[in-house]
Amino acid sequence: MAIWGLGNLVCWLALWPLVMTGTLSLWIAFPLATLNVVLCYLPSHEAQHSNYAKSGEPLRWLNELIGYVSTIPLVLPFKTARITHMD
């Protein structure tokens, strides 16, 4: 799941220069970007519930990293996503 979150962000970011340079058509990139945005919520959701590492565990930083990185395509800060989801 960690690779899914980070890999999805890399794929989403790669679409921008590919479209801007004309290497990839916007008609192909738009559905791919939409799919990336939809798929980025799952790693974020797992991080919101601290499923990667609980508070006090050595890998807690990984939980936060995945949470913050996977919400970039959503244009939604991780803290906001966590607060609104957990209420």
N, CA, C and O of each residue as an XYZ file, in Angstrom:
348
protein
N       0.822     -1.191      0.000
C       0.000      0.000      0.000
C       0.868      1.258      0.000
O       0.492      2.268     -0.596
N       2.015      1.208      0.657
C       2.899      2.374      0.688
C       3.413      2.691     -0.706
O       3.493      3.857     -1.095
N       3.760      1.656     -1.457
C       4.254      1.864     -2.817
C       3.137      2.385     -3.706
O       3.377      3.190     -4.606
N       1.920      1.929     -3.457
C       0.765      2.397     -4.216
C       0.620      3.921     -4.053
O       0.460      4.641     -5.039
N       0.677      4.393     -2.829
C       0.515      5.823     -2.573
C       1.611      6.662     -3.198
O       1.331      7.689     -3.817
N       2.854      6.235     -3.044
C       3.977      6.995     -3.593
C       4.049      6.869     -5.114
O       4.307      7.849     -5.813
N       3.819      5.658     -5.620
C       3.845      5.438     -7.073
C       2.741      6.187     -7.783
O       2.937      6.690     -8.890
N       1.593      6.262     -7.160
C       0.472      6.983     -7.745
C       0.787      8.467     -7.862
O       0.447      9.097     -8.864
N       1.433      9.029     -6.850
C       1.822     10.437     -6.905
C       2.824     10.672     -8.028
O       2.704     11.647     -8.769
N       3.807      9.792     -8.161
C       4.811      9.929     -9.223
C       4.145      9.880    -10.595
O       4.478     10.673    -11.476
N       3.219      8.964    -10.777
C       2.496      8.854    -12.047
C       1.704     10.129    -12.325
O       1.735     10.647    -13.441
N       1.001     10.631    -11.327
C       0.192     11.840    -11.483
C       1.076     13.038    -11.829
O       0.734     13.832    -12.705
N       2.211     13.167    -11.140
C       3.128     14.274    -11.417
C       3.762     14.161    -12.799
O       4.011     15.175    -13.451
N       4.026     12.937    -13.249
C       4.649     12.729    -14.560
C       3.729     13.143    -15.701
O       4.207     13.490    -16.781
N       2.441     13.112    -15.482
C       1.503     13.494    -16.538
C       1.628     14.970    -16.912
O       1.441     15.330    -18.074
N       1.941     15.819    -15.945
C       2.023     17.255    -16.216
C       3.062     17.592    -17.289
O       2.693     18.193    -18.298
N       4.338     17.238    -17.127
C       5.302     17.592    -18.177
C       5.044     16.849    -19.491
O       5.324     17.379    -20.566
N       4.516     15.634    -19.411
C       4.232     14.899    -20.645
C       3.175     15.612    -21.484
O       3.273     15.633    -22.711
N       2.188     16.182    -20.850
C       1.152     16.926    -21.579
C       1.688     18.280    -22.031
O       1.447     18.699    -23.163
N       2.407     18.959    -21.158
C       2.914     20.296    -21.489
C       3.903     20.279    -22.651
O       3.973     21.237    -23.422
N       4.662     19.204    -22.778
C       5.622     19.109    -23.883
C       5.002     18.503    -25.137
O       5.659     18.432    -26.175
N       3.763     18.072    -25.057
C       3.095     17.492    -26.216
C       3.403     16.024    -26.430
O       3.006     15.456    -27.448
N       4.097     15.401    -25.505
C       4.432     13.983    -25.616
C       3.198     13.111    -25.450
O       3.082     12.059    -26.079
N       2.281     13.548    -24.604
C       1.065     12.793    -24.319
C      -0.136     13.703    -24.548
O      -0.155     14.851    -24.104
N      -1.118     13.181    -25.234
C      -2.328     13.947    -25.513
C      -3.110     14.201    -24.227
O      -3.166     13.352    -23.338
N      -3.704     15.375    -24.151
C      -4.535     15.707    -22.996
C      -5.715     14.752    -22.886
O      -6.178     14.462    -21.783
N      -6.202     14.265    -24.015
C      -7.343     13.340    -24.024
C      -6.988     11.989    -23.412
O      -7.868     11.276    -22.929
N      -5.735     11.641    -23.431
C      -5.280     10.402    -22.780
C      -4.899     10.687    -21.324
O      -5.188      9.893    -20.429
N      -4.249     11.825    -21.105
C      -3.764     12.159    -19.763
C      -4.894     12.464    -18.786
O      -4.793     12.137    -17.604
N      -5.959     13.080    -19.262
C      -7.038     13.452    -18.344
C      -7.684     12.241    -17.671
O      -7.848     12.251    -16.451
N      -8.060     11.189    -18.425
C      -8.606     10.009    -17.730
C      -7.589      9.349    -16.797
O      -7.956      8.853    -15.732
N      -6.309      9.341    -17.194
C      -5.276      8.771    -16.324
C      -5.140      9.586    -15.035
O      -5.026      9.020    -13.948
N      -5.152     10.904    -15.159
C      -5.049     11.765    -13.979
C      -6.270     11.596    -13.079
O      -6.154     11.587    -11.854
N      -7.435     11.464    -13.697
C      -8.659     11.255    -12.920
C      -8.585      9.943    -12.153
O      -8.950      9.880    -10.980
N      -8.114      8.904    -12.816
C      -7.949      7.609    -12.157
C      -6.949      7.709    -11.004
O      -7.171      7.138     -9.936
N      -5.846      8.436    -11.221
C      -4.863      8.636    -10.155
C      -5.472      9.329     -8.945
O      -5.211      8.940     -7.806
N      -6.272     10.341     -9.184
C      -6.889     11.069     -8.072
C      -7.838     10.158     -7.299
O      -7.879     10.191     -6.069
N      -8.597      9.348     -8.025
C      -9.523      8.424     -7.362
C      -8.748      7.390     -6.543
O      -9.116      7.096     -5.405
N      -7.689      6.845     -7.113
C      -6.926      5.790     -6.444
C      -6.048      6.304     -5.301
O      -5.623      5.518     -4.454
N      -5.773      7.593     -5.264
C      -4.900      8.104     -4.202
C      -5.617      8.186     -2.863
O      -4.964      8.349     -1.832
N      -6.926      8.078     -2.851
C      -7.630      8.192     -1.575
C      -7.409      6.969     -0.684
O      -7.363      7.111      0.538
N      -7.272      5.784     -1.254
C      -7.131      4.571     -0.440
C      -5.901      4.612      0.472
O      -6.045      4.361      1.669
N      -4.696      4.916     -0.033
C      -3.556      5.007      0.892
C      -3.753      6.108      1.943
O      -3.348      5.957      3.095
N      -4.375      7.202      1.533
C      -4.657      8.277      2.480
C      -5.609      7.798      3.569
O      -5.421      8.114      4.744
N      -6.608      7.052      3.191
C      -7.592      6.544      4.146
C      -6.926      5.621      5.167
O      -7.217      5.699      6.361
N      -6.043      4.757      4.701
C      -5.330      3.861      5.615
C      -4.450      4.659      6.572
O      -4.348      4.324      7.753
N      -3.815      5.715      6.063
C      -2.974      6.554      6.922
C      -3.815      7.335      7.927
O      -3.377      7.561      9.055
N      -5.014      7.748      7.529
C      -5.893      8.474      8.455
C      -6.237      7.612      9.665
O      -6.395      8.126     10.773
N      -6.353      6.312      9.453
C      -6.660      5.386     10.543
C      -5.398      4.831     11.211
O      -5.487      3.952     12.068
N      -4.226      5.342     10.822
C      -2.929      4.911     11.365
C      -2.711      3.414     11.179
O      -2.190      2.747     12.072
N      -3.102      2.890     10.037
C      -2.931      1.463      9.763
C      -1.496      1.097      9.402
O      -1.118     -0.069      9.516
N      -0.694      2.054      8.973
C       0.700      1.752      8.649
C       1.527      1.633      9.916
O       2.335      0.714     10.048
N       1.332      2.551     10.845
C       2.055      2.526     12.126
C       1.283      3.361     13.136
O       0.883      4.490     12.850
N       1.082      2.809     14.292
C       0.361      3.502     15.367
C       1.270      4.534     16.033
O       2.485      4.517     15.836
N       0.689      5.415     16.805
C       1.466      6.420     17.540
C       2.480      5.733     18.448
O       2.161      4.758     19.127
N       3.702      6.252     18.452
C       4.751      5.708     19.299
C       5.582      4.616     18.646
O       6.618      4.235     19.190
N       5.161      4.101     17.497
C       5.936      3.067     16.802
C       7.053      3.721     15.991
O       6.923      4.873     15.576
N       8.159      2.989     15.760
C       9.291      3.566     15.033
C       8.956      3.990     13.597
O       9.564      4.928     13.081
N       8.018      3.327     12.957
C       7.687      3.663     11.571
C       6.515      4.640     11.459
O       5.877      4.724     10.409
N       6.236      5.361     12.509
C       5.126      6.327     12.482
C       5.319      7.368     11.380
O       4.349      7.843     10.789
N       6.577      7.718     11.110
C       6.862      8.696     10.067
C       6.354      8.223      8.708
O       5.951      9.039      7.879
N       6.372      6.904      8.474
C       5.890      6.358      7.207
C       4.393      6.594      7.065
O       3.915      6.926      5.980
N       3.662      6.428      8.140
C       2.221      6.682      8.131
C       1.937      8.130      7.727
O       1.076      8.394      6.888
N       2.667      9.052      8.329
C       2.456     10.470      8.040
C       2.899     10.815      6.622
O       2.225     11.580      5.932
N       4.031     10.256      6.180
C       4.526     10.518      4.826
C       3.511     10.075      3.780
O       3.185     10.837      2.869
N       3.017      8.867      3.902
C       2.036      8.359      2.942
C       0.773      9.209      2.980
O       0.197      9.514      1.936
N       0.347      9.585      4.160
C      -0.844     10.420      4.278
C      -0.689     11.757      3.578
O      -1.570     12.173      2.825
N       0.421     12.426      3.820
C       0.629     13.741      3.218
C       0.859     13.646      1.712
O       0.330     14.463      0.959
N       1.632     12.672      1.264
C       1.952     12.542     -0.156
C       0.737     12.108     -0.972
O       0.516     12.614     -2.073
N      -0.041     11.185     -0.447
C      -1.156     10.660     -1.238
C      -2.320     11.638     -1.360
O      -3.186     11.451     -2.215
N      -2.363     12.673     -0.527
C      -3.449     13.650     -0.660
C      -3.079     14.840     -1.537
O      -3.911     15.724     -1.742
N      -1.865     14.886     -2.056
C      -1.470     15.987     -2.942
C      -2.364     16.045     -4.184
O      -2.867     17.123     -4.500
N      -2.590     14.934     -4.908
C      -3.484     15.025     -6.073
C      -4.926     15.382     -5.711
O      -5.663     15.901     -6.550
N      -5.328     15.113     -4.491
C      -6.686     15.457     -4.058
C      -6.828     16.941     -3.733
O      -7.943     17.442     -3.587
N      -5.711     17.638     -3.620
C      -5.676     19.041     -3.205
C      -6.415     19.191     -1.869
O      -7.210     20.109     -1.666
N      -6.120     18.264     -0.987
C      -6.737     18.236      0.336
C      -5.638     17.934      1.348
O      -5.049     16.854      1.305
N      -5.349     18.862      2.253
C      -4.310     18.587      3.248
C      -4.652     17.353      4.086
O      -5.810     17.126      4.437
N      -3.630     16.567      4.398
C      -3.827     15.324      5.144
C      -4.472     15.570      6.501
O      -5.355     14.818      6.913
N      -4.038     16.618      7.198
C      -4.624     16.899      8.515
C      -6.120     17.175      8.391
O      -6.907     16.724      9.224
N      -6.511     17.908      7.361
C      -7.930     18.197      7.142
C      -8.687     16.921      6.814
O      -9.788     16.702      7.321
N      -8.106     16.080      5.969
C      -8.748     14.813      5.613
C      -8.935     13.943      6.852
O      -9.989     13.335      7.040
N      -7.912     13.887      7.689
C      -7.991     13.073      8.907
C      -9.055     13.608      9.868
O      -9.854     12.841     10.405
N      -9.060     14.908     10.079
C     -10.021     15.506     11.018
C     -11.456     15.311     10.531
O     -12.325     14.912     11.305
N     -11.705     15.591      9.258
C     -13.076     15.475      8.748
C     -13.525     14.030      8.641
O     -14.714     13.741      8.783
N     -12.602     13.122      8.395
C     -12.976     11.712      8.266
C     -13.221     11.063      9.624
O     -14.117     10.232      9.767
N     -12.435     11.438     10.604
C     -12.518     10.788     11.909
C     -13.647     11.339     12.780
O     -13.980     10.742     13.804
N     -14.232     12.452     12.393
C     -15.356     12.997     13.182
C     -16.645     12.293     12.904
O     -17.674     12.635     13.487
